[in-house]
């Protein structure tokens, strides 16, 4: 029996924590090939279907993010509250992870003296630029990991975070415009508006695959994020059906014989598959939620941990890389969730002081006239 997606979204009893945990672990798995061997083309996912495991994981992240962030946006009439919640989700844990990269990993493995390393402008740029996510990510720290199979990069996973911030901004701008149009003119364009954006982005992503015209990353991630948004906006009209789920799985399996055909089937089917798995399987699997949400911690710590393993064990095998790095990364993710992320997220409702600070920053009329 098919059930409306909206039926499931009234509470947080779902499998999103588990899905994101698996996706973050898949990124670690996928990165183990280039970080141990120097090339990612040996990734079994890439060899079989032309899409790396890390790419699939990032797509899943952006689909779920679009869906859940849309829910957060529409649940909050206050744009400041929305922005504050997003800041708390991304930045505190990121800043701690960057300090870990600079002061633990960097100091441990740099070939420079501690003074040369800490006073080097590249060290400062790595910390300051990556802590804002408003410009290009800095991957290198001076004298760190220069001779590894995948040289110089300290935390290559950070590349997706500026795109995540851009998607939040796009949602805030477009969503606010739709709200204004509804309040001012009575236009009911929120649902059709986001559907048009999602379908257009999907068409652009498919076209970009066959005839590239724009950054592959931006087009694909924009598509995945706004497909998630569109699923949330139309959740009352989408049915989660076991038969359709199985049909899509079969279609994906059959299309795997041709990588281009698989990409089309994958792009069309992935959002539905994600939301089916997020809401329909229940029972003992939901106990995973009691552990916490370790996906972000795994994502931001895995790469520097893996590079550290490659430095400490020259010629490390992929299997050893995966097992060793996963154990260490999971420990760091556990600490990140319980000591940083969980505590910061508990402050999402504390926006009164943020609003007061913003009011103080606004020039008074008297000052403006003076």
C-alpha positions in Angstrom: 0.0 0.0 0.0 1.3 3.4 -1.0 1.4 6.2 1.6 1.8 9.9 1.1 5.2 11.3 1.9 3.6 14.0 4.0 2.2 11.3 6.4 5.8 10.6 7.5 7.1 14.1 8.0 5.2 15.1 11.1 7.9 13.8 13.4 11.6 12.9 13.4 11.1 9.1 13.5 13.0 8.3 10.3 16.2 6.9 9.0 18.0 10.1 7.9 20.8 9.7 10.5 21.5 6.2 9.3 21.4 7.2 5.6 23.8 10.1 6.2 26.1 7.9 8.3 26.3 5.4 5.4 26.9 8.2 2.9 29.7 9.7 5.0 31.2 6.3 5.4 31.0 5.8 1.6 33.0 9.0 1.1 35.7 7.6 3.4 35.6 4.3 1.4 35.8 6.1 -1.9 38.6 8.4 -0.9 40.6 5.4 0.3 41.5 4.5 -3.2 43.2 7.7 -4.4 44.7 8.4 -0.9 46.3 4.9 -0.8 47.0 4.3 -4.5 47.1 7.8 -6.0 44.2 7.2 -8.3 40.4 7.0 -7.8 39.8 5.0 -11.0 40.1 1.8 -9.1 37.0 2.6 -7.0 34.7 -0.4 -7.8 31.7 2.0 -8.1 33.4 4.1 -10.7 34.6 1.1 -12.7 31.1 -0.4 -12.7 28.8 2.5 -13.3 31.0 5.5 -14.1 30.0 7.3 -10.8 32.3 7.1 -7.8 31.0 6.1 -4.4 31.9 9.5 -3.1 29.8 11.2 -5.8 26.8 9.1 -4.9 27.2 9.9 -1.3 27.5 13.7 -1.9 24.3 13.5 -4.1 22.5 11.8 -1.2 23.7 14.5 1.2 22.4 17.3 -1.1 19.0 15.6 -1.7 18.4 15.0 2.0 19.7 18.5 2.8 17.4 20.1 0.3 14.4 18.2 1.8 15.2 18.9 5.4 16.4 22.5 5.0 13.2 23.3 3.1 11.3 22.0 6.1 13.4 24.2 8.4 12.9 27.2 6.1 9.1 26.9 5.8 8.7 26.1 9.5 10.4 29.4 10.4 8.8 32.7 9.4 11.9 34.4 10.7 14.7 34.5 8.2 17.2 35.3 10.9 16.3 32.2 12.8 16.8 30.1 9.6 20.3 31.6 9.0 21.2 31.2 12.7 20.2 27.5 12.6 22.3 26.9 9.5 25.3 28.7 11.0 25.1 26.5 14.1 24.9 23.3 12.0 27.9 24.0 9.8 30.5 26.4 11.4 31.2 25.3 15.0 32.2 21.8 14.2 34.0 22.9 11.0 36.1 25.4 13.0 37.1 22.7 15.5 38.0 20.4 12.6 40.1 23.0 11.0 42.0 23.6 14.3 42.5 19.9 14.5 44.0 20.0 10.9 46.3 22.9 11.7 47.3 22.3 15.3 47.3 18.5 15.5 47.7 17.0 12.0 49.8 19.9 10.6 52.1 20.2 13.5 52.6 16.4 13.7 53.6 16.0 10.0 55.0 19.2 8.7 58.6 19.1 7.5 59.1 22.7 8.8 59.9 23.8 12.3 56.9 24.6 14.5 57.7 28.3 14.3 58.1 28.2 10.5 54.9 26.3 10.1 52.8 28.4 12.5 54.1 31.7 11.1 53.6 30.7 7.5 50.9 32.7 5.6 49.6 29.5 4.0 48.8 28.1 7.5 46.8 31.3 8.3 45.0 31.2 5.0 44.0 27.6 5.4 42.4 28.3 8.7 40.8 31.7 8.0 39.6 31.1 4.4 38.2 27.6 5.2 36.5 28.9 8.3 34.3 31.3 6.3 33.4 29.1 3.2 32.9 32.3 1.3 35.8 31.8 -1.1 37.8 28.9 -2.6 38.8 26.2 -0.2 42.5 26.0 0.7 43.7 22.4 0.8 47.4 22.7 1.6 49.3 23.3 4.8 53.1 24.1 4.4 55.3 21.0 4.5 52.4 18.6 5.1 51.8 15.4 3.1 54.0 16.5 0.2 55.2 13.0 -0.6 52.0 11.0 -0.4 50.3 9.2 -3.3 47.7 12.0 -3.2 50.1 14.8 -2.3 49.6 18.1 -0.3 45.9 17.9 0.3 45.0 18.0 4.0 41.2 18.0 3.9 39.9 17.5 0.4 36.3 16.8 1.5 35.7 20.5 2.3 35.1 21.3 -1.3 31.3 20.6 -1.0 30.7 23.0 1.9 30.8 26.2 0.0 28.2 24.7 -2.4 26.1 23.8 0.6 26.2 27.4 1.8 25.3 28.6 -1.7 22.3 26.3 -1.7 21.1 27.6 1.6 21.4 31.1 0.2 19.5 30.2 -3.0 16.7 28.6 -1.0 16.5 31.7 1.3 16.3 34.1 -1.6 13.9 32.1 -3.8 11.8 31.0 -0.9 11.5 34.6 0.4 10.6 35.9 -3.1 7.8 33.2 -3.3 6.6 34.2 0.1 6.5 37.8 -0.8 4.6 37.1 -4.0 2.1 35.1 -2.1 1.6 37.8 0.6 1.6 40.7 -1.8 -0.3 39.4 -4.8 -1.9 36.2 -3.5 0.1 34.2 -6.0 0.3 30.5 -5.0 3.6 29.8 -6.7 5.6 28.1 -3.9 4.9 24.6 -5.0 4.9 25.1 -8.8 7.8 27.5 -8.5 10.1 24.9 -6.8 8.9 22.2 -9.1 9.9 24.3 -12.1 13.3 25.0 -10.6 13.8 21.3 -9.8 12.8 20.1 -13.3 14.8 22.8 -15.0 17.9 21.9 -12.8 17.4 18.2 -13.6 17.2 18.9 -17.3 20.4 21.1 -17.1 22.2 18.3 -15.2 21.3 15.7 -17.8 22.3 18.1 -20.6 25.5 19.0 -18.9 26.4 15.3 -18.6 26.2 14.8 -22.4 27.3 18.3 -23.6 29.1 20.1 -20.7 28.4 23.8 -20.6 28.9 24.6 -17.0 30.7 23.4 -13.8 29.7 19.8 -13.3 29.7 20.2 -9.6 27.5 23.2 -9.3 24.9 22.0 -11.8 24.6 18.5 -10.3 24.5 19.7 -6.7 22.0 22.4 -7.4 19.9 19.8 -9.1 20.1 17.4 -6.2 19.4 20.0 -3.6 16.4 21.5 -5.3 15.0 18.0 -6.1 15.0 17.6 -2.4 13.3 20.9 -1.9 10.6 20.0 -4.5 9.9 16.7 -2.8 9.3 18.6 0.4 7.1 21.2 -1.3 5.0 18.4 -3.0 5.1 15.9 -0.1 1.3 15.8 0.0 1.2 14.5 -3.6 4.0 12.0 -3.5 3.3 8.4 -2.5 5.9 6.1 -1.2 5.2 2.7 -2.8 7.2 -0.5 -2.4 6.3 -1.6 -5.9 7.6 1.7 -7.4 10.7 1.4 -5.2 11.5 -2.1 -6.5 10.7 -1.0 -10.1 13.3 1.8 -9.8 15.9 -0.5 -8.3 15.3 -2.9 -11.2 15.6 -0.1 -13.7 18.9 1.0 -12.2 20.2 -2.5 -12.3 19.2 -2.9 -16.0 20.6 0.4 -17.0 24.0 -0.3 -15.4 25.1 -2.0 -18.7 25.5 1.4 -20.2 27.0 4.2 -18.1 25.2 7.0 -19.8 21.8 5.2 -19.5 22.7 4.6 -15.8 23.3 8.3 -15.2 19.9 9.2 -16.6 18.1 6.5 -14.6 20.2 7.3 -11.5 19.4 11.1 -11.7 15.7 10.4 -12.0 15.4 7.6 -9.4 17.8 8.6 -6.6 15.5 11.2 -4.8 12.6 8.8 -4.6 14.8 5.9 -3.4 16.4 8.1 -0.7 13.0 9.2 0.7 11.6 5.7 0.6 14.5 4.4 2.6 14.3 7.3 4.9 10.7 6.7 5.9 9.4 3.3 5.1 11.8 0.8 6.7 11.1 0.9 10.4 11.3 -1.3 13.5 14.8 -2.1 15.0 16.5 0.0 12.3 15.2 3.2 14.0 17.3 2.4 17.1 20.2 3.9 15.2 18.8 7.4 16.0 19.6 6.8 19.7 23.3 6.9 18.9 23.4 10.4 17.5 24.2 12.0 14.1 27.9 11.3 13.3 27.7 11.9 9.6 29.1 15.5 9.6 31.9 14.6 11.9 32.9 11.6 9.7 32.8 13.8 6.6 35.0 16.6 7.9 37.5 14.4 9.8 37.9 11.4 7.4 40.3 13.0 4.9 42.9 14.3 7.3 42.8 11.0 9.2 43.2 9.0 6.0 46.2 11.2 4.9 47.7 10.7 8.4 47.3 6.9 7.9 49.0 7.1 4.5 51.9 9.1 6.1 52.3 6.7 9.0 52.0 3.5 7.0 53.9 3.9 3.7 52.4 1.7 1.0 49.2 1.2 3.0 46.6 -1.1 1.4 43.1 0.1 0.6 41.7 -2.4 3.1 44.0 -1.2 5.9 43.3 2.4 5.0 39.5 1.9 5.3 39.6 -0.1 8.6 42.2 2.0 10.4 40.9 5.4 9.2 37.2 4.5 9.9 37.9 3.6 13.5 39.9 6.8 14.2 37.4 8.9 12.3 34.4 7.5 14.1 36.0 8.3 17.4 36.5 11.9 16.4 33.0 12.1 15.0 31.6 10.8 18.3 33.5 13.6 20.1 32.4 16.2 17.6 28.7 15.3 17.9 28.6 15.1 21.7 31.0 17.9 22.6 30.3 20.4 19.8 27.5 19.8 17.4 24.8 18.6 19.7 25.5 21.4 22.2 25.4 24.1 19.5 22.3 22.8 17.9 20.6 23.0 21.2 21.1 26.8 20.9 19.1 27.2 17.7 16.2 28.9 19.5 18.4 31.5 21.2 18.2 34.2 18.5 17.1 37.1 20.6 20.6 38.3 21.2 21.4 37.8 17.5 18.5 40.1 16.6 19.7 42.7 19.2 23.2 42.6 17.8 21.9 43.2 14.3 19.8 46.1 15.4 22.9 47.7 17.0 24.7 47.3 13.7 22.1 49.3 11.8 22.8 53.0 11.7 20.2 55.2 13.4 18.3 57.8 11.4 20.0 60.5 13.4 23.5 59.1 12.6 22.5 58.7 8.9 21.3 62.3 8.7 24.4 63.6 10.5 
